Amino acid sequence: MSKASTIFEMIGFIKKRKKWLLAPVIIFLILMGVLIVLTEGSALAPFIYTLF
């Protein structure tokens, strides 16, 4: 199972079951994951750690 199919499956679940309050949680998790991947090993890492 690929990562893209997992995302599409989650979107389909939200649409079908009308669980729209899950959308902000999923969006937040995706954004945090992207932030961690993009700042890994960069000079910005110490500044990002101070945010949390």
Phi, psi and omega per residue, in radians:
M1 nan 2.206 -3.120
S2 -1.486 2.887 -3.140
K3 -1.171 -0.624 -3.139
A4 -1.144 -0.685 -3.141
S5 -1.185 -0.559 3.087
T6 -1.137 -0.729 3.121
I7 -1.137 -0.772 3.126
F8 -1.143 -0.601 3.094
E9 -1.143 -0.704 3.125
M10 -1.161 -0.722 3.107
I11 -1.111 -0.735 3.091
G12 -1.083 -0.685 3.098
F13 -1.096 -0.779 -3.125
I14 -1.103 -0.739 -3.139
K15 -1.168 -0.785 -3.049
K16 -1.239 -0.735 -3.066
R17 -1.616 -0.061 3.126
K18 1.041 0.714 3.118
K19 -1.696 1.048 -3.037
W20 -1.172 -0.326 3.130
L21 -1.293 -0.175 3.042
L22 -1.378 -0.378 -3.069
A23 -1.042 -0.826 3.125
P24 -1.082 -0.610 3.122
V25 -1.139 -0.782 -3.135
I26 -1.154 -0.746 3.121
I27 -1.089 -0.736 3.116
F28 -1.089 -0.769 3.136
L29 -1.110 -0.692 3.111
I30 -1.141 -0.779 3.126
L31 -1.098 -0.706 3.112
M32 -1.156 -0.676 3.087
G33 -1.104 -0.748 3.100
V34 -1.123 -0.732 3.122
L35 -1.063 -0.751 -3.139
I36 -1.150 -0.744 -3.118
V37 -1.165 -0.752 -3.084
L38 -1.247 -0.516 -3.067
T39 -1.735 0.074 -3.124
E40 -1.150 2.096 3.085
G41 1.361 0.192 -3.135
S42 -1.692 3.042 3.124
A43 -1.284 -0.244 -3.131
L44 -1.438 -0.224 -3.046
A45 -0.953 -0.804 -3.138
P46 -1.091 -0.543 -3.139
F47 -1.314 -0.591 3.124
I48 -1.236 -0.644 3.125
Y49 -1.103 -0.512 3.133
T50 -1.261 -0.334 3.096
L51 -1.227 -0.477 -3.065
F52 -1.879 nan nan
